[in-house]
Amino acid sequence: MEPIAIAVRSDGDDAGEWVVVHRCRRCGALKSNRIAGDDSERALLALALRPLARPAFPIDDLRDG
């Protein structure tokens, strides 16, 4: 399993809880796990900022003019 994203649960008793989303390298299945107190804050922050550091599309194309 490879961590690919950070998400916030939006429903049920766990609403508002932050989770790490993992993808299986073999089958591509997605699973989410709660963030634990002993998880590396630096690693979690890097994972959360990944979309800003490496956007899926060119940000320069969003500029006006």
WODA-V699130 format. One record per backbone hydrogen bond with DSSP energy under -1.0 kcal/mol. NH is the residue of the N-H (numbers start at 1). CO is the residue of the C=O. If there is no record, write none. Layout:
# WODA-V699130
nh/co
NH/CO
NH/CO
This chain:
# WODA-V699130
nh/co
2/23
4/21
5/21
7/19
9/17
15/12
16/9
17/14
19/7
20/33
21/5
22/31
23/2
24/29
28/24
31/22
33/20
35/18
39/36
44/40
45/41
46/42
47/43
48/44
49/45
52/49
53/49
54/50
62/59
63/60
